[in-house]
């Protein structure tokens, strides 16, 4: 991965840059990578050349975003060497969110942005989100955050502005409603301003 082997990741990105085309994009998207550095390069390549830089997987866990209009894979102003240096003291984990939250200690800062499932879904990704992050997971998340708050962990969570979600956190955390612009929907009808909630520690 780029933390420990930035040069190998970069070399693969050079190849992706050189070979980029519509056919090549879908070939890479379909391909299974065997090493950490080829997987890292694949993720960066797809992210930079897919539609709107979106990361989305289907119900089988496969990345399914179509090709976008951008063709630049490597940017002149970035340094993978410097990124690698910055990551040397960082611990990168791939784990269940509850385990990660339960490892936090007083003074840590948690930013959480879960899939926006609600108890009575009206959003466009209802079935999709419910399979990835069920309502029981929303409850598990709330309970883990209560434990973290009791340990004096600083918390900032974004979630759906829906009464069922608000009820999970009211009287326990501070809740604010904010508006955000949705600009990456597949059609104009799905774009516009939507409300979300921000959940934070009371003190």
C-alpha positions in Angstrom: 0.0 0.0 0.0 1.1 3.6 -0.4 2.1 3.9 3.3 4.9 1.4 3.0 5.5 1.0 -0.7 4.5 4.2 -2.4 6.9 3.7 -5.4 5.2 0.5 -6.5 1.8 2.1 -6.2 3.0 5.1 -8.2 4.5 2.8 -10.9 1.2 1.1 -11.4 -0.6 4.5 -11.6 1.8 5.5 -14.4 0.7 2.3 -16.2 -3.0 3.1 -15.6 -2.4 6.7 -16.9 -0.7 5.4 -20.0 -3.3 2.8 -20.8 -6.5 4.7 -19.8 -9.4 4.2 -22.1 -13.0 3.2 -21.8 -12.2 -0.5 -22.4 -9.2 -0.4 -20.1 -11.3 1.2 -17.3 -13.8 -1.6 -17.3 -11.1 -4.2 -17.6 -9.4 -2.8 -14.4 -12.8 -2.4 -12.7 -13.5 -6.1 -13.2 -10.0 -7.4 -12.3 -9.1 -8.9 -8.9 -5.8 -7.7 -7.6 -3.5 -10.0 -5.6 -1.3 -7.5 -3.7 -1.9 -4.5 -1.5 -0.1 -2.1 -3.8 -2.0 -3.2 -6.9 -5.3 -2.9 -5.0 -4.3 0.6 -3.8 -3.4 1.7 -7.3 -6.6 0.2 -8.7 -8.7 2.2 -6.1 -6.9 5.4 -6.9 -7.2 4.9 -10.6 -10.9 4.1 -10.5 -11.7 6.9 -8.1 -10.0 9.5 -10.4 -11.5 8.3 -13.7 -15.0 7.1 -12.6 -18.2 9.1 -12.8 -18.0 12.1 -10.4 -15.4 10.4 -8.2 -18.2 8.3 -6.6 -17.4 5.2 -4.6 -20.4 2.7 -4.8 -20.7 -1.0 -4.7 -23.6 -3.3 -5.6 -25.3 -5.8 -3.4 -22.5 -8.3 -4.2 -19.9 -5.9 -2.9 -18.5 -5.1 -6.4 -17.5 -1.6 -7.4 -20.0 -0.6 -10.1 -19.5 3.1 -11.0 -19.3 3.8 -14.7 -16.4 5.6 -16.4 -16.4 9.4 -16.1 -15.0 12.2 -18.2 -11.8 12.8 -16.3 -8.6 11.2 -17.7 -5.9 12.4 -15.4 -4.7 9.8 -13.0 -1.5 11.4 -11.6 -1.5 15.1 -10.6 1.7 17.1 -10.9 1.2 18.8 -7.5 1.0 15.7 -5.4 3.8 13.7 -3.9 3.3 10.1 -3.0 6.5 10.1 -1.1 5.2 13.0 1.2 1.9 11.1 1.6 3.7 8.0 2.6 5.7 10.1 5.2 2.5 11.5 6.7 1.0 8.0 7.0 3.9 6.5 8.8 2.4 7.3 12.2 -1.1 6.5 11.2 -2.8 3.1 11.9 -5.1 2.1 9.1 -7.8 -0.5 10.0 -10.4 -2.4 8.1 -12.8 -3.5 10.8 -16.4 -3.5 12.0 -17.4 0.1 13.0 -18.3 -1.0 16.6 -14.8 -2.5 17.2 -13.2 0.6 15.9 -15.4 2.9 18.1 -14.8 0.8 21.1 -11.0 1.2 20.7 -11.2 5.0 21.1 -10.1 6.7 24.3 -10.6 10.1 26.0 -9.5 12.9 23.7 -9.9 11.0 20.5 -12.0 12.5 17.7 -14.6 10.3 15.9 -16.1 11.4 12.6 -18.9 9.0 11.5 -20.9 9.1 8.2 -22.9 5.9 8.0 -25.2 4.9 5.1 -28.5 6.8 5.6 -30.9 4.1 6.4 -34.0 5.1 8.4 -36.7 3.0 10.1 -39.3 4.0 7.5 -37.3 4.6 4.4 -38.2 7.2 1.8 -34.7 7.8 0.3 -33.7 6.5 -3.1 -31.3 3.9 -1.8 -33.7 2.2 0.6 -33.2 -1.4 -0.4 -29.5 -0.9 -1.2 -28.6 0.8 2.1 -30.8 -1.6 4.2 -28.7 -4.5 2.9 -25.4 -2.8 3.6 -26.4 -1.1 6.9 -29.6 -2.2 8.5 -31.6 -0.4 11.2 -30.1 -2.8 13.8 -26.7 -1.4 12.7 -28.0 2.2 13.4 -28.9 1.1 16.9 -25.5 -0.6 17.4 -23.8 2.6 16.2 -25.8 4.8 18.6 -25.0 2.5 21.5 -21.3 2.4 20.6 -21.3 6.2 20.4 -22.9 6.5 23.9 -20.1 4.3 25.3 -17.5 6.5 23.5 -19.1 9.7 24.8 -18.9 8.3 28.3 -15.2 7.8 27.8 -14.9 11.5 26.8 -14.4 10.8 23.1 -15.2 13.8 20.9 -18.0 12.8 18.4 -19.3 14.3 15.1 -21.8 12.2 13.2 -23.8 13.0 10.0 -27.0 11.1 9.3 -30.4 11.2 7.6 -32.8 14.0 8.8 -35.6 11.6 9.7 -37.7 11.4 12.8 -36.6 7.8 13.5 -32.9 8.7 13.4 -33.4 11.9 15.5 -35.2 9.8 18.1 -32.1 7.6 18.4 -29.9 10.5 19.5 -32.2 13.2 21.1 -31.7 13.9 24.8 -28.3 12.1 24.5 -26.4 14.2 22.0 -26.7 17.7 20.5 -28.5 17.6 17.1 -28.4 20.3 14.4 -30.1 20.2 11.1 -28.1 21.4 8.0 -28.8 21.6 4.3 -26.6 20.1 1.7 -26.6 20.1 -2.1 -26.9 16.7 -3.8 -25.2 17.0 -7.2 -24.3 13.5 -8.2 -27.7 11.9 -8.7 -28.1 10.1 -12.0 -31.0 12.4 -13.1 -31.9 16.0 -12.4 -34.9 15.0 -10.4 -32.6 13.5 -7.7 -30.5 16.6 -7.4 -31.2 19.5 -5.1 -30.9 20.6 -1.5 -31.5 18.0 1.2 -31.5 18.2 5.0 -29.1 16.1 7.2 -28.5 16.1 10.9 -25.2 16.7 12.7 -24.9 14.8 16.0 -22.3 16.0 18.6 -21.4 15.6 22.2 -23.5 17.8 24.5 -20.4 19.2 26.1 
